[in-house]
Amino acid sequence: MGSTGLVFSNSIASALNPFPTIAGFAGSMFGCLQILGGAITSAILASIPETTQVPLSITLISCSLVGVVAFYKVKQAEI
């Protein structure tokens, strides 16, 4: 949790960098997608009957893998 200030500020700056003329709109879309993603993930997890923490760990690992794949896809598109 100590480094979230560094991670979040850099991710927001990187997300807004390609859109300098519409930074307000891009920032609001970035925030909206973050909240929407969290809400959808929470709704899915809440609907799963769990007795252990395995569904939560699978979800966190899946979200991490989706983020890594998206990062590499964006980097390939830039080259």
ABEGO torsion letter per residue (X at the ends): XAAAAAAAAAAAAAAAAABAAAAAAAAAAAAAAAAAAAAAAAAAAAABBBABAAAAAAAAAAAAAAAAAAAAAAAAAAX
